[in-house]
């Protein structure tokens, strides 16, 4: 007989943590067969035989379809999604307006290279992003296929625009896996091991971390005094809220201090908003949350609701590279542009506000779980970008790495999709369409898992 996961409870505020609405009228989450089921096992075996061993595969989810923040696998199991394909599926799954936009665009034409020719969708998307970017001054936009490509282009642009070679990045940063990107990345050694020599003229500094007591600004002053003259620095590249490094929210003084230093020394400030942008924080950009304007802003992930598209958005005086100096065959693909324009419509017209509202509900619920479970050392975040840090001992703040791995697997078997980051952090980055039911039910499953693991 088929079985369903069914954390008990009543409808209530998320501060109750384990009190979701009765699910008699809901068709998810449900576990019909222990995952991976027989159909999933066949697909996993095929994938293991032919795909690159570099793929990570967090747990044996074999997706078949989805709706909103619900994911269904090939065996009919249904899950609440708290990770959105690594913060990509911003409007959830099968959003009717996104699907309609993609179908309509695909029915007209699939490709014409935007580097060499014109089409309306590309022009409209560039205009939209330029006007949505923080600050009132005029912006220009270069469209890419991905966040990594946006990072690569930003490195070229910063060096060209300033005529300087050096770049500053931060410990814990993740900017992608191509060469300039992994040279800037410093979240896991496996991303860099065996791929050297990497890009030269890059210095990594500590990222501001209030939970760990790290002052990220103090290192900047030491750098300028002992290692790199600021007149040689082209750009400081940072995530305004660090993603892969542990969903770390820095102090506002950290970002504002770097803005002042960059202004003083004519250094470009680059915000990698590939994970934090497009409504995830409850505002369009994390830069808006902190009230700091970058010179270059990078977007991707949630921008296309799952379609591959990214963007470099820069102040007009910064994006001064000449004709033909940078280009792309597929970046700004017409179908992807249509998805991005429809996504921005939805984010501006309600999903940004929903992320703020449901995010507050999740934060309250997670803080209630923190009071109940001593293994939760910290809960931090804004909107639907929340980090839950697990520790072995709250006093010493020792990371509980093994617990996080077990929690991911157990939650998966109970119908909740989670994803870790940092040393021992679960990132809560669901689709922006997450409902109070989804939030409360996911919290109840999380509570149940932590009780079992303790």
C-alpha positions in Angstrom: 0.0 0.0 0.0 1.2 3.5 -0.8 2.3 5.6 2.2 2.5 9.3 2.8 4.7 11.4 5.0 2.4 13.3 7.3 3.9 15.4 10.1 1.1 16.1 12.5 -0.1 19.6 13.4 -2.6 22.4 12.9 -2.5 25.5 10.8 -0.5 28.2 12.6 2.3 30.7 12.6 5.7 29.4 11.5 7.0 30.3 14.9 5.4 27.1 16.1 7.8 25.4 13.7 6.0 22.1 13.6 2.4 23.1 13.1 1.5 22.8 9.4 -2.1 22.8 8.1 -3.8 19.4 7.8 -2.9 18.0 4.4 -6.1 16.1 3.5 -6.6 18.4 0.6 -3.0 18.4 -0.5 -1.3 16.0 -2.8 2.2 16.6 -1.7 4.6 15.8 -0.1 4.0 12.1 -0.6 6.4 9.1 -0.7 4.8 6.2 -2.6 8.0 4.1 -2.8 11.2 4.6 -0.9 13.5 6.7 -3.2 15.1 5.9 -5.4 12.2 3.8 -6.8 12.6 1.2 -9.6 12.3 3.7 -12.4 14.7 6.1 -10.8 17.2 3.3 -10.3 17.3 2.5 -14.0 17.9 6.1 -14.9 20.6 6.5 -12.2 22.4 3.4 -13.5 22.3 4.7 -17.1 23.6 8.1 -16.0 26.4 6.5 -13.9 27.5 4.5 -16.9 27.9 7.4 -19.4 28.0 10.8 -17.6 31.1 12.6 -16.4 32.3 11.6 -13.0 32.7 15.3 -12.1 29.0 15.6 -11.5 28.2 15.7 -7.7 24.7 14.2 -7.4 23.7 15.2 -3.9 21.0 12.5 -3.5 19.1 10.1 -5.8 16.4 12.5 -7.0 15.3 11.7 -10.6 12.9 14.5 -11.5 9.9 14.0 -13.8 7.8 17.1 -13.4 6.8 19.9 -11.0 4.2 22.4 -10.1 4.9 25.6 -8.0 7.3 24.5 -5.3 6.5 20.8 -5.7 8.8 18.4 -7.4 7.6 14.9 -8.6 10.1 12.1 -9.4 9.7 9.4 -12.0 8.2 7.0 -9.5 5.5 9.4 -8.4 7.0 10.6 -5.2 6.4 14.3 -4.5 8.6 16.7 -2.6 8.5 20.2 -1.3 11.5 22.0 -2.9 13.6 24.2 -0.5 16.5 24.5 -2.9 15.0 25.4 -6.4 17.8 23.7 -8.4 20.4 25.8 -6.5 18.3 29.0 -6.4 17.4 28.8 -10.2 13.7 28.0 -10.5 12.6 31.4 -9.2 9.0 31.1 -10.4 8.8 27.5 -9.5 7.9 24.7 -11.9 5.4 24.9 -14.8 4.6 28.6 -14.2 2.0 29.2 -16.9 3.3 32.7 -17.9 6.9 31.5 -18.2 5.9 28.4 -20.1 3.7 30.5 -22.5 6.5 33.0 -23.1 9.0 30.2 -23.9 6.5 28.5 -26.3 5.6 31.7 -28.1 9.3 32.7 -28.6 10.2 29.2 -29.7 7.4 29.2 -32.2 8.9 32.3 -33.9 12.6 31.5 -34.0 15.1 29.7 -31.8 18.3 31.6 -32.6 19.9 34.5 -34.3 23.2 35.6 -32.9 22.7 38.7 -30.8 26.3 39.7 -31.1 25.9 40.3 -34.8 22.2 41.0 -35.4 19.2 42.6 -33.7 15.9 41.3 -32.2 13.4 42.9 -29.9 13.6 40.5 -27.0 17.3 41.2 -26.5 16.9 44.9 -26.7 13.9 44.9 -24.3 15.8 42.7 -21.7 18.9 44.9 -21.8 16.7 48.0 -21.2 14.8 46.2 -18.4 17.9 45.2 -16.6 19.6 48.5 -17.0 16.7 50.3 -15.5 16.3 47.7 -12.6 19.9 47.9 -11.6 20.7 49.8 -8.4 21.5 53.5 -8.8 20.1 56.3 -11.1 22.9 56.6 -13.6 22.7 55.0 -17.0 23.7 51.4 -17.4 24.6 49.1 -20.2 24.1 45.3 -20.4 25.9 42.3 -21.9 23.9 39.1 -21.9 25.5 35.7 -21.3 24.5 32.0 -21.1 25.3 31.6 -17.4 26.7 33.2 -14.2 30.1 31.8 -14.8 30.2 33.6 -18.2 29.1 36.8 -16.6 32.0 36.5 -14.1 34.5 35.9 -17.0 33.2 38.9 -18.9 33.3 41.1 -15.8 37.0 40.3 -15.3 37.8 41.3 -18.8 35.6 44.4 -18.5 37.2 45.5 -15.2 40.7 45.1 -16.5 40.0 46.9 -19.8 38.0 49.7 -18.2 40.6 50.5 -15.6 43.8 49.5 -17.3 44.8 47.7 -14.1 45.6 44.0 -13.6 44.9 43.1 -9.9 41.6 41.7 -8.6 40.4 41.2 -5.0 38.1 38.3 -4.1 37.1 36.7 -0.8 37.5 33.6 1.2 34.5 31.4 0.8 33.5 32.9 -2.5 32.0 30.9 -5.3 32.0 32.5 -8.8 31.9 29.5 -11.1 34.2 26.8 -12.5 35.8 28.2 -15.6 39.3 29.6 -15.4 38.8 33.2 -14.2 35.9 32.1 -12.2 37.7 29.3 -10.2 40.7 31.7 -9.8 38.3 34.0 -7.9 36.5 31.1 -6.2 37.7 30.1 -2.7 34.9 28.0 -1.2 36.2 24.4 -1.7 39.6 23.2 -2.6 38.2 20.6 -5.0 37.2 23.3 -7.4 40.8 24.4 -7.9 42.9 21.2 -7.2 44.8 20.0 -10.3 43.7 22.8 -12.6 46.6 25.3 -12.2 48.2 27.6 -13.0 45.2 29.8 -12.4 44.7 33.4 -13.3 47.5 35.6 -11.8 47.1 38.9 -9.9 44.3 37.8 -7.6 44.3 38.3 -3.8 41.8 36.7 -1.5 40.7 38.4 1.7 38.5 37.3 4.7 34.8 37.8 4.1 32.9 39.6 6.8 31.2 37.1 9.1 29.4 38.4 12.2 28.7 34.8 13.4 32.4 33.9 13.4 33.5 37.3 14.5 35.4 38.1 11.3 36.0 41.7 10.4 36.4 41.8 6.7 37.3 45.4 6.4 40.4 45.2 8.7 42.2 43.0 6.1 41.7 45.6 3.4 43.8 48.1 5.2 46.6 45.6 5.8 46.5 44.6 2.2 47.0 48.2 0.9 49.9 48.7 3.4 51.8 45.5 2.8 51.0 43.6 -0.4 49.2 45.5 -3.2 49.1 49.2 -4.0 45.5 50.2 -4.6 46.5 52.0 -7.8 47.1 48.5 -9.3 43.7 47.1 -8.4 41.1 46.9 -11.1 38.2 45.5 -9.2 36.9 44.1 -5.9 34.6 41.2 -6.7 32.2 40.0 -4.0 28.9 38.4 -3.3 26.9 40.9 -1.3 25.4 37.9 0.5 27.8 34.9 0.3 26.2 31.8 -1.2 28.3 28.6 -1.5 30.5 29.9 1.3 27.6 29.5 3.8 24.8 32.0 3.2 26.6 34.6 5.1 25.1 38.1 5.6 27.9 40.6 6.2 27.5 43.7 8.3 26.3 46.7 6.3 29.5 48.4 7.2 31.5 45.8 5.3 29.8 46.7 1.9 29.6 50.4 2.6 33.3 50.4 3.6 34.4 48.7 0.4 32.2 51.1 -1.6 34.1 54.0 0.1 37.5 52.4 -0.5 36.7 51.7 -4.1 35.6 55.3 -4.7 38.7 56.7 -3.0 41.1 54.6 -5.1 39.1 54.5 -8.3 38.6 50.7 -8.0 35.5 49.1 -9.5 33.1 47.3 -7.1 31.6 44.2 -8.7 28.6 42.5 -7.0 28.1 38.9 -8.0 24.3 38.7 -7.5 24.1 35.4 -9.5 22.5 33.7 -6.5 21.2 36.6 -4.5 19.5 38.6 -7.3 16.1 38.7 -9.0 13.9 38.9 -5.9 15.5 36.2 -3.8 16.2 38.5 -0.8 12.8 40.0 -0.9 14.2 42.9 -2.9 15.2 42.9 -6.5 18.9 42.8 -5.6 20.8 42.2 -2.4 22.5 45.6 -3.2 19.0 47.2 -2.6 18.8 45.4 0.8 22.1 47.0 1.8 21.7 50.3 0.0 25.0 50.0 -1.8 25.5 50.5 -5.5 28.1 48.5 -7.4 29.8 49.6 -10.6 29.1 46.2 -12.1 26.3 43.8 -11.2 26.2 40.2 -12.3 22.9 38.2 -12.6 22.0 34.7 -13.7 20.4 31.7 -12.0 16.8 32.9 -11.2 16.8 35.4 -14.1 15.4 32.9 -16.6 13.4 30.7 -14.2 15.5 27.7 -15.4 16.4 28.9 -18.9 20.1 29.5 -19.3 20.8 33.3 -19.3 23.0 35.7 -17.4 23.9 39.3 -17.5 26.7 41.8 -16.9 25.1 45.2 -15.9 27.5 48.0 -15.7 27.6 51.8 -15.4 27.8 53.2 -18.9 31.2 54.8 -18.3 32.5 51.4 -17.1 31.2 49.4 -20.1 33.5 51.1 -22.6 35.1 48.2 -24.4 35.2 48.6 -28.2 33.2 46.8 -30.9 34.1 43.1 -31.1 36.2 43.0 -28.0 33.7 40.7 -26.3 30.9 38.6 -27.8 28.8 35.5 -27.5 27.1 33.1 -30.0 24.2 32.0 -27.7 24.2 34.6 -24.9 20.9 36.4 -24.9 19.2 33.6 -26.9 15.7 34.8 -27.9 13.8 32.0 -26.1 15.9 32.7 -22.9 15.2 36.4 -23.2 11.5 35.8 -23.4 11.7 33.7 -20.2 13.8 36.4 -18.5 11.3 39.1 -19.4 8.4 37.1 -18.1 10.3 36.2 -14.9 11.0 39.9 -14.2 7.3 40.6 -14.7 6.4 38.0 -12.1 9.1 39.1 -9.7 8.1 42.7 -9.8 4.4 42.0 -9.7 4.3 39.9 -6.6 7.0 37.3 -6.2 9.5 39.7 -4.6 6.9 40.7 -2.0 6.0 37.0 -1.5 9.7 36.2 -0.9 9.8 38.8 1.8 6.6 37.7 3.5 7.1 33.9 3.4 10.7 34.4 4.1 9.8 36.1 7.4 7.6 33.2 8.2 10.4 30.7 7.5 12.8 32.8 9.6 10.5 32.7 12.6 10.0 29.0 12.2 13.7 28.3 11.9 14.5 30.4 14.9 11.9 28.4 16.9 13.7 25.2 15.8 16.9 26.8 16.9 15.5 27.1 20.4 14.4 23.4 20.3 17.5 21.8 18.7 20.9 22.6 20.2 22.6 21.5 17.0 21.4 24.7 15.2 24.0 27.4 15.9 22.8 30.2 13.7 19.8 31.2 11.6 20.4 34.1 9.2 18.9 35.5 6.0 16.5 37.7 4.3 13.6 36.9 2.0 14.0 33.3 0.6 17.8 33.3 1.1 18.3 31.8 4.5 21.2 29.8 6.0 20.9 27.4 8.9 24.3 26.6 10.4 24.7 23.4 12.3 27.2 22.9 15.1 28.5 20.2 17.4 28.8 22.6 20.2 27.2 26.1 20.4 29.8 27.5 22.6 32.7 26.5 20.3 30.7 26.8 17.1 32.3 23.7 15.8 30.8 22.8 12.4 28.6 19.6 12.4 29.5 18.5 8.8 28.3 14.9 9.2 25.0 16.0 10.6 24.2 18.1 7.6 24.8 15.3 5.1 22.6 13.0 7.1 19.9 15.7 7.3 19.9 16.1 3.6 19.4 12.4 3.0 16.7 11.9 5.7 14.7 14.9 4.6 14.8 13.7 1.0 13.3 10.3 2.1 10.5 12.2 3.9 9.6 14.5 1.0 11.7 17.7 1.5 14.5 18.7 -0.8 17.4 20.5 0.9 20.9 21.5 -0.2 24.0 22.3 1.9 26.7 25.0 1.5 29.7 26.2 3.5 31.1 23.8 6.1 27.8 22.8 7.8 25.0 25.1 6.5 21.7 24.1 5.0 20.6 26.8 2.5 16.9 27.6 2.3 16.5 28.9 -1.2 13.1 27.7 -2.5 11.2 29.0 -5.5 9.8 32.5 -4.9 6.3 31.1 -5.2 6.6 29.2 -1.9 3.3 29.3 0.0 2.7 29.3 3.8 1.6 25.7 3.5 4.9 24.8 1.8 6.9 26.7 4.5 5.1 25.2 7.5 5.1 21.7 6.1 8.8 21.9 5.2 9.5 23.2 8.8 7.6 20.3 10.3 9.6 17.7 8.2 12.8 19.4 9.2 11.8 19.3 12.9 11.0 15.6 12.6 14.3 14.9 10.9 16.3 16.7 13.6 14.4 14.9 16.3 15.3 11.6 14.8 18.9 12.5 14.2 19.4 13.7 17.7 
